[in-house]
Amino acid sequence: MNTAAAAPLRIAVLISGRGTNMLAIARACASGQISGRIVTVIGDRVGATGLAAAQDLGLATKLIEARAWRNEAGFDRAGFEAALREQIDASGAELVVLAGFMRVLSAGFVHHYTGRILNIHPSLLPAYPGLDTHARALAAGDREHGASVHYVTPELDAGPPLLQARVPVLPGDTVDSLSARVHAVEHRIYPEVISWIAARRLHWCGGRPQLDGATLDGPRQWSED
Ligand code: GAR
């Protein structure tokens, strides 16, 4: 395919917190590393301070507060996800990027975006799906930790990993020092994978990722070179 002719990829980014990965993606769009643009940034809680940072960049933002779908009967996940879908689809996004979006999404929601939804996770998947990955790596005495970008499938943090970055665990590391090291590499690998999609190099083909025309059987490994 003639990548030069491809229209800029329309990207929706979902956040729950500081949004530093979202900002790295926005920078990569601005610099041309990603042939794309962020068409909406959605936060699910007032504490998603990344929303203000996105606004400062002139990006369209939307707060869809999960709390608003909580009632005596519990959490109306279907209602919350319907609102999310409406906002994403109205933005015309082709790719949904979960960037520190701390919610488990239903199979129905994930299926709606099959092959068009990515997540970044702070571990070398399949190690440590779920929460508290840095503390778990430290408790296990791991010498190496890292981050993975993966396609999202209904099972939590189990979709095919596309790119991983490894960082050493250093003597005296704490959750804070280790997570800072992981965060730094996340800001490199997330824009990289999105740039592959924007350049139409990475596709979802029959339930498997395909990069540059070949099935990706395991994640590529990030290196600075
Ligand atoms: C990142 O470290 C990301 O890997 C993690 O949340 C952080 C968000 O940081 N995501 C998960 O743990 C998802 N399971 P950010 O808001 O600064 O981008």
Residues whose N, C-alpha, C, O or C-beta is under 5 A from the ligand:
A	BS01	GAR	G17 R18 G19 T20 N21 M22 A99 G100 I120 H121 P122 G130
